[in-house]
Amino acid sequence: MSATRHRVEESRVERLADCEVKDFEEFSTLVPPTLQNAVLDALRAGSIPPELVPLFKRLKEAGVLVCT
């Protein structure tokens, strides 16, 4: 991967504030099992890959994910 392409991909990653899952039961209902680890990894890393941004917005709107 070229350095230029890598920089462009990094700029698309959204940074997270301090976020946590408030309702794991609802989380498991709203997030497909295939994406649950990716979401939790993104929370730990403090950044959201572009493909997960819509899902994170839904989780915040539902009150499942709380960020300060």
Summary of the structure (lengths in Angstrom):
residues: 68
radius of gyration: 12.9
end to end distance: 34.7
largest distance: 41.4
contacts: 155
relative contact order: 0.23
helix: 62%
strand: 15%
